[in-house]
Structure formats: structure tokens, C-alpha cells
């Protein structure tokens, strides 16, 4: 889509920044308000109190959500009536994985959502490992180290993680571990029988399990300054894995007889990394940006590559007395981790802690002042 046509008729002096009501909507709203924009959240009925009540703007400069559009289901954001409201509010929308998983066809968002998106409208589909060209291919093009991928279970020769999907919520993870083909078959079959993994688990990626200190590197690429910024680092908090990790090995063994181990993401924890690793992290971020900018038109019709927030998620490993970073997951949009502001990296650059939402609001404001809004929209 042409950004110029999408913002045609917009009053740039009265812009709103919008998001779906979940994942990172509050951070988006907070960042919008900090930069002088109105904020709008499209919330699903029954899940709207967070935005319409608890964080709604009110007297005394409290709250950060100005407008709430309530829909029956999240996919209704594509309805003409909802898009009309968003356009009336001069809305620039911030997408996230939360925004995309409610549509079974990415093309519906890419082609039918007539609202300007801050970020890369066509790249988020690369997060899906089922795509013909996906994040693994992109990381390879960037020259970034990733875990070894096993094409078939008979090739498994070490501890691996099978990246299967949940049976009930296909967009959520139901990963499991296997050390060889028999354990792969036994564990996958058991989890399928118990209704935990999707029946297509045999087609799931089999990836070398990396033993290291997990870190998510949350970057921001500005098309205005052409700089890659590291805004913060964090790691996932998962249930009920975190509960198991608080037990002794003896208690873990006992608990596993009664409770199934799960790795459902429930939040993030801010972490830091040694300064000696920062140069390596920036190198990976810069390589990744260049790789997205070199993608063919059939993958990224805009030719812009990544815009704004992205994350390289992996682990720091120690080998032969040296440390390296191995990346095993990619986010091509805003992360769901406002806690990254608790790490010092944005302060080192801007003099104060900054969430991703605030950085996005700042970029939109700068783009307007430079008459370059089309550079950050798709």
C-alpha cells in the first residue's frame, strides 16, 4: 500500500496512535501521549476494562488511553465501520503479533486494512516458520548464527526443541524436548493424545536446544537517522516453567509425575548483558537490518526493510573460553515487553529510560517535523 494514499485526508496536527487491546497496547498509548498524540485502543468486548476503565485518561492527567473502540472479536478491526472510526481519528496503527494472530490469512491485513501502519506491514509473516521464506532464511541471509535445524527426526543427534503449536491456540507455543527419534515420536504422540500439541506437530521445526543465558535484544531502526538503537534487553517469563525452576531437582521429579511442564509466555523480566557483548549485539542488529533492506519485492513490496522496533531473541553461550550470541527467534514488530525500560541502554542514548512505545511516538513526531512521515509508514 502507498503510505501517501493512506494518510490522504488526515489532519497531521491531530493524529492518533492506535493498537489492538493486548500485548503492547498500554505501552503504545503511553508513548503516544508522551509525544503529544491522542491514543486509541481497539478492544474486544469482555476484555476492554483495562483500557476503558483502569487506564482511561481522566482528571489530573491520569491514565493514557483516550479512545476505546469496542468490538465483538479482534478480527472486527477490519470491518468498514471500525476502520472509518480509526480514520476519523487520524489514526496511525501500531501492529504486533497480537494484532496478526487473529487472522488466518496475513493478506487480509496486508491488503484490506486501510489504515497506515507504523512498521513493516509485509515482514511480520516471516515470523511464521511455516512460511516458504521465513525468519530462518532471513537470519541466514544476514549471516547471523542460529541453532542447527534437523530436517527429519532420524537426524537428531543431540538435545533438540520441537517447536510445535498448541492444540487449542495455534498461535501459542507448545514446545517439547527430544534427544533422538524415538523420544521425538513418543513425546509428540503423548502430547497430541493429551490435547496439548496440535496434530500437525510432526511438521514442526526440530531445532538444536541451545544451553545458555537467554536474552532478547530489543532494537529500533530509524529510517530518519539510519541508526540501529538497542533500547533494552529482557528474557521471557513462562508458566509453569518458572514455577518448576524454583524447585529443587528432587521436587521437580516429584512434581512432573502430577503436573505437565508448560512453556506459555506470561511476561518478561528485564536483564542486562556485559558491555563486552554490546558490540557483538549491535553487529547482529545492523546485519539484520541490511538483510531486510535487501529482500526481493515479492517478500517486501515496499523495499523499505524493517521500520522501527524488532527483536533478536537468543542466548549467550560460552565455548572454548569465549562467548557468542546464538539467535533462535525473531520479532519483526514491537515486543510485548515494556519492562525493557528498566535496563539502562535507552538512558545511555537519550538520558532517561524509554519504553518502545515512547520511542515510536518520538519517531512519528520527528517524521512529521521533517515532512517524512511516509518513510516510517506502510
C-alpha positions in Angstrom: 0.0 0.0 0.0 1.1 3.5 -0.7 1.5 5.4 2.6 0.7 8.7 0.9 -2.8 7.5 -0.1 -3.4 6.0 3.3 -2.7 9.4 5.1 -4.5 11.4 2.4 -7.1 13.5 4.2 -5.5 13.1 7.6 -5.1 16.1 9.8 -1.5 15.7 10.7 -1.9 18.3 13.5 -4.4 15.9 15.2 -3.0 12.4 14.8 -3.9 9.4 17.0 -1.8 6.3 17.6 -3.7 3.1 17.9 -3.3 -0.6 18.8 -5.3 -3.7 19.5 -6.2 -4.1 23.1 -3.5 -6.5 24.2 0.3 -7.4 24.1 1.6 -3.8 24.0 -1.4 -1.5 23.7 -0.7 0.3 27.0 2.9 0.9 26.1 1.7 2.2 22.7 -0.8 4.5 24.3 1.7 5.8 26.9 4.2 6.5 24.2 1.6 8.3 22.1 0.6 10.6 25.0 4.3 11.4 25.8 4.7 12.6 22.3 1.5 14.7 22.2 -0.7 12.4 20.2 -4.1 11.0 21.1 -4.3 7.3 21.9 -6.9 4.8 20.7 -7.3 1.1 21.6 -9.5 -1.4 19.7 -10.6 -3.7 22.5 -12.6 -6.9 22.4 -15.8 -6.9 24.4 -15.2 -8.6 27.8 -11.5 -7.7 27.7 -11.9 -4.0 27.5 -11.9 -2.9 31.2 -8.1 -2.5 31.3 -8.4 0.3 28.6 -11.9 1.7 29.1 -11.7 1.8 32.9 -8.4 1.3 34.6 -6.1 3.2 32.3 -8.6 5.5 30.6 -7.5 9.1 30.7 -9.3 11.2 33.3 -8.9 14.3 35.5 -5.5 15.0 37.0 -3.5 13.8 33.9 -4.2 10.2 35.0 -4.3 7.3 32.5 -3.1 7.0 28.9 -6.0 5.7 26.8 -8.1 8.4 25.2 -10.4 6.5 23.0 -11.7 2.9 23.1 -13.4 1.2 20.2 -15.1 -2.0 21.4 -15.6 -4.9 19.0 -17.1 -8.3 19.4 -13.9 -10.0 18.3 -10.5 -8.7 17.4 -10.7 -9.5 13.8 -13.6 -7.0 13.5 -10.9 -4.3 13.3 -11.1 -5.0 9.5 -14.8 -4.0 9.5 -15.5 -0.9 7.5 -17.3 0.8 10.4 -14.2 0.3 12.7 -11.8 1.5 10.0 -14.0 4.5 9.5 -13.7 5.4 13.2 -9.9 4.9 13.1 -9.6 7.2 10.0 -11.9 9.8 11.6 -9.4 9.9 14.5 -6.5 10.2 12.0 -5.0 7.0 13.4 -1.6 5.5 12.7 -1.8 1.9 13.9 1.0 0.0 15.6 0.8 -3.7 14.8 2.1 -6.5 16.9 2.0 -10.3 16.8 -1.2 -9.9 18.9 -2.6 -7.9 16.0 -1.9 -10.6 13.4 -2.7 -13.9 15.1 -6.5 -13.3 14.9 -6.4 -13.5 11.2 -6.0 -16.9 9.4 -4.7 -15.0 6.3 -2.0 -12.4 6.6 -3.1 -10.9 3.2 -6.3 -9.6 4.9 -4.2 -7.3 7.0 -1.7 -6.5 4.2 -4.4 -5.6 1.7 -7.7 -4.8 3.5 -6.5 -2.8 6.5 -6.8 0.7 5.0 -5.1 2.4 8.0 -1.4 3.4 7.9 0.8 1.1 9.9 3.9 2.2 11.7 6.3 -0.5 10.9 6.7 -3.2 8.3 3.3 -4.3 7.0 4.7 -7.2 4.9 7.5 -8.6 7.1 5.7 -9.9 10.1 4.6 -13.0 8.3 8.2 -14.1 8.2 7.9 -14.9 11.9 5.8 -17.9 10.9 8.1 -20.9 10.5 5.6 -22.4 8.0 6.2 -19.6 5.5 8.2 -20.6 2.4 10.6 -17.8 3.2 10.7 -17.3 6.9 12.9 -16.0 9.8 15.4 -18.8 9.4 16.1 -17.8 5.8 16.3 -14.1 6.8 18.8 -14.9 9.6 20.9 -16.9 7.2 20.9 -14.1 4.7 22.1 -11.8 7.5 24.9 -14.1 8.4 23.6 -14.5 12.0 24.4 -17.7 13.9 21.3 -19.8 14.6 20.8 -23.3 16.2 21.2 -26.3 13.9 18.0 -27.3 12.2 17.3 -31.0 11.7 15.4 -31.8 8.5 14.0 -35.1 9.8 13.8 -36.8 13.2 16.1 -39.6 12.2 18.9 -37.0 12.0 18.5 -35.9 15.7 21.9 -36.5 17.4 21.6 -34.1 20.4 19.1 -32.5 22.6 16.5 -30.6 20.5 13.5 -28.5 21.0 10.5 -29.2 18.8 8.7 -26.0 18.0 5.1 -27.3 17.9 2.0 -25.3 18.3 -0.7 -25.6 21.0 -3.7 -27.7 20.1 -6.2 -25.1 21.4 -4.4 -21.9 20.4 -2.4 -22.5 17.3 -0.5 -19.2 17.6 0.9 -20.1 21.0 3.9 -22.4 21.7 3.7 -25.9 23.0 7.4 -26.8 22.6 8.8 -30.1 23.8 12.3 -31.6 24.0 13.7 -34.7 22.4 17.1 -36.3 22.2 16.5 -38.8 19.4 13.9 -40.1 17.0 12.2 -42.5 19.5 11.9 -39.8 22.2 10.6 -37.3 19.5 7.8 -39.8 18.5 7.0 -40.8 22.0 6.7 -37.3 23.5 4.9 -35.8 20.5 2.4 -38.6 20.3 1.7 -38.4 24.1 1.2 -34.6 23.9 -1.1 -34.9 20.9 -3.2 -37.6 22.7 -3.5 -35.4 25.7 -4.6 -32.5 23.6 -1.6 -30.3 24.3 0.1 -30.1 20.9 -1.6 -29.6 17.5 -1.9 -32.7 15.4 0.5 -31.2 12.9 3.4 -31.5 15.3 5.3 -33.9 13.1 5.8 -31.0 10.7 7.2 -28.7 13.4 10.7 -27.4 13.2 13.3 -29.5 15.1 15.9 -27.2 16.4 19.1 -27.8 18.4 18.5 -26.8 22.0 20.9 -24.1 23.0 22.1 -24.1 26.6 23.0 -20.6 27.5 21.8 -17.4 29.2 18.7 -16.3 27.3 18.5 -12.7 26.2 16.1 -10.8 23.9 17.8 -7.9 22.2 15.2 -5.3 21.5 16.2 -2.9 18.8 14.8 0.1 17.0 15.8 1.1 13.4 15.1 4.6 12.5 14.7 5.3 8.7 15.2 9.0 9.6 18.6 8.7 11.2 19.5 5.4 9.6 20.7 4.2 13.0 20.2 0.9 14.9 19.4 1.5 18.6 19.4 -1.0 21.3 16.6 0.1 23.6 16.7 -2.7 26.1 17.2 -6.4 26.9 15.0 -8.9 28.6 14.1 -12.6 28.8 10.8 -14.4 28.8 8.9 -15.5 31.9 7.0 -18.7 31.2 4.4 -20.6 33.1 4.6 -23.1 34.5 8.3 -23.5 33.7 9.2 -20.6 36.1 7.4 -22.5 38.9 9.4 -25.6 38.3 12.7 -23.7 38.2 12.0 -22.6 41.8 12.0 -26.2 43.0 14.9 -28.4 43.8 15.7 -31.2 41.3 14.1 -33.7 43.8 10.9 -31.8 44.0 10.8 -31.2 40.2 10.9 -35.0 39.7 8.0 -35.5 42.1 6.0 -32.6 40.6 6.4 -33.9 37.0 4.6 -37.1 38.0 1.5 -34.9 38.6 1.9 -31.7 36.6 2.7 -31.3 32.9 5.6 -28.9 32.2 4.4 -26.0 30.0 6.2 -23.0 28.5 3.4 -20.5 27.9 4.7 -17.0 27.9 3.3 -14.8 30.6 5.6 -11.8 30.7 9.2 -10.7 30.6 12.0 -9.9 33.0 14.5 -7.1 32.5 18.1 -8.3 32.2 21.4 -6.8 31.3 24.4 -8.0 29.4 28.1 -7.3 29.8 29.4 -4.3 27.9 31.8 -6.6 26.1 28.8 -8.2 24.4 27.2 -5.0 23.2 29.4 -4.5 20.1 28.5 -8.0 19.0 24.8 -7.4 19.7 24.9 -4.2 17.6 26.7 -6.0 14.8 23.9 -8.6 14.7 21.2 -5.8 14.7 22.9 -3.9 11.8 23.3 -7.1 9.8 19.7 -7.9 10.3 18.5 -4.5 9.1 20.6 -4.7 6.0 19.3 -8.2 5.2 15.7 -6.9 5.4 16.5 -4.0 3.2 17.8 -6.4 0.5 14.7 -8.5 0.4 13.1 -9.0 -3.1 9.9 -7.2 -3.9 7.8 -10.4 -3.7 8.6 -10.6 0.0 8.7 -6.9 0.8 6.9 -4.9 -1.8 7.8 -1.6 -0.1 11.6 -2.2 -0.4 12.0 -0.4 2.9 13.0 -3.3 5.1 12.4 -3.2 8.8 11.0 0.0 10.2 11.1 0.8 13.9 11.0 -2.0 16.5 12.4 -5.5 16.1 14.0 -8.1 18.4 16.6 -10.8 18.1 15.9 -13.4 20.7 18.5 -15.9 21.7 21.1 -16.9 24.2 24.7 -16.1 25.1 26.8 -19.3 25.0 30.3 -20.0 26.3 32.6 -22.0 24.1 36.3 -22.6 24.5 36.5 -19.7 26.9 34.7 -17.3 24.5 31.2 -16.0 24.4 28.9 -15.9 21.4 25.3 -15.0 20.7 23.0 -17.5 19.1 19.7 -16.3 17.8 16.7 -18.7 17.7 13.7 -16.3 17.4 12.9 -13.0 15.7 10.2 -10.4 16.2 9.6 -8.1 13.3 7.4 -5.7 15.3 7.1 -4.2 18.7 7.9 -6.6 21.5 5.4 -7.2 24.4 8.0 -6.1 27.0 7.6 -2.5 28.3 9.9 -3.6 31.1 12.9 -3.1 28.8 12.9 0.5 30.0 14.3 -0.9 33.3 17.5 -1.7 31.5 20.0 1.2 31.1 20.5 1.2 27.3 17.9 3.8 26.3 19.2 6.0 29.1 22.8 5.8 27.8 21.5 7.1 24.5 18.7 9.5 25.4 19.5 10.4 29.0 16.4 8.8 30.5 14.6 5.4 30.4 12.5 4.9 27.3 9.9 2.3 26.5 9.4 1.1 22.9 6.1 2.9 22.8 7.7 6.2 23.7 10.4 5.7 21.1 7.8 5.0 18.5 5.9 8.2 19.4 9.2 10.1 19.2 9.9 8.8 15.7 6.4 9.7 14.5 6.8 13.2 15.9 10.2 13.6 14.2 8.9 12.3 10.9 6.1 14.9 11.0 8.6 17.7 11.7 10.8 16.6 8.8 7.9 16.1 6.4 9.0 12.4 6.2 6.0 10.6 7.6 5.8 8.3 4.6 9.3 6.9 5.5 8.0 5.3 8.7 4.6 4.0 7.4 3.5 1.1 5.3 
